[in-house]
Amino acid sequence: MIDPAILLSLDARMPPEPPTMVVEERIALDALGEEFLRIGMRLADTFDADAERYIEAMQVMPRQLDGAKASGVGSADEIAKFTQAISDLERVADMRVRRAGKAKKTVERQAKVDAKHSPSLALARRKVAARVFATDQRLIEALLDYTTFIRALRSEIDPANQGAPTFSDAASLRDHLARLGAV
């Protein structure tokens, strides 16, 4: 039987969403760039804080285990739950990557329009967007790191993998997978 805390950690909530001010094609054409920057940075600060809390919450279980092996062999239902969590997290990360790509194009297109009326507004839009995109990238990386952690746990509890190598950190697992050509 797997520790219930580990199974509960698989039911993590989804990461916070970037502020719509950056992601969506909205603009107040008569607003000054400084006001946009002030409001945008406040929203970016909130998103960054939410992201940090989410990343910290995701890192609780890996820190608690800190290289310890999972005890016992998992049931088929437990292994299926691990597999579903991996699939869900990878799907969310992939969706965020695609959405960020589209949003970057939208922001740049909108900044070009803004530049015609207010270069200050265009600059502010780009600054806020860059900050939000950097935070979103940290979230994506954290999601993928956590997915690697869950894969390692699933590997340890899977009866088919008993006797197979295990890894105490995400970097070691990535190196092993790279050697196998899986990454």
CORFEN-V891762 format. One line per field, one symbol per residue. phi: phi as a letter, one per 30 degrees, with the letter a starting at -180 (. if undefined). psi: psi as a letter, one per 20 degrees, with the letter a starting at -180 (. if undefined). burial: b if it has 16 or more other ideal C-beta (glycine too) atoms within 10 Angstrom, else e. A space follows every 10 residues. Layout:
phi: ???
psi: ???
burial: ???
This chain:
phi: .deedddddd cdddddcddd ecdcdbacdc dddddedddd dddddddddd dddddddddd dedddhiddd cicddddddd dddddddddd dddddddddd dddddddddd dddeedcaed dddddddddd dddddddddd dddddddddd eddeddcded cdjddbbcbd dddedddddd idc
psi: pqphhghhii kqrqqqqqph hghqmqqohj qqhhgggggg hghhgggggg gggggghhig ghhghliqqq papqrhgghh gggggggggh ggggghgghh gghggggggh hhghhhhnhg ggggghgggg gghgghhhgg hgghghgggh gggghhiphi jpirqrpirh gggggghghi ji.
burial: ebeeebbebb ebeebbebbe bbbeeebeee eebeebbebb bebbeebbeb beebbeebee bbeebeeeeb eebbeeebbe bbeebbebbe ebbeebeeeb eebeeebeeb beebeeebeb bbbbbbbbbe bbbebbebbb ebbbbbbbbb bbbbbbbbee eeeeebbeeb eebbeeeeee eee
